[in-house]
């Protein structure tokens, strides 16, 4: 049930956008105080205790605005990773975001919240250093979704 809900939510957000754009363009079209959230999906997850790797990750990341904006777009995952340090003191590098993970393991979803840092993307795999906020990541899993905290025009 949760799997179908996440798939439907992602599809709705992607198709709600008028076109696929780059992150900076999408953010610039909106008020600087608009809060943005991000969703990425991958077929597999592996975790070594400090670094999580999402394998066969979607090359686009869904970004959507928090209320009251109700705007969504799908942007390049590479652009998202490249923008991690933009904004210097107001960047994800200086203020690491939290992310909720849902990971399919042994016939059920495991949910945890991690603080993310040091992203790396090679065109197929996305990795982050993580610190637990709540729960733990499994050593491996499938059908992974990651829901990343907000940023705004000042921060992104």
Number of C-alpha atoms within 10 A of each C-alpha: 5 10 16 9 10 15 12 12 11 20 12 12 18 21 13 15 16 11 13 16 13 17 20 14 10 19 24 12 9 15 11 12 12 21 21 23 17 21 21 22 25 21 16 19 27 17 19 12 14 10 16 21 21 27 19 15 24 18 18 20 23 25 28 25 20 14 10 8 13 12 19 24 24 27 23 17 21 17 14 20 16 13 17 19 18 16 15 14 12 17 19 24 19 15 16 17 16 21 23 18 23 24 25 21 16 9 7 11 17 17 18 18 21 23 19 23 20 15 18 15 18 8 13 12 17 23 21 19 18 22 16 16 13 12 12 16 23 18 12 16 20 19 17 23 26 22 18 21 18 20 21 19 19 15 22 20
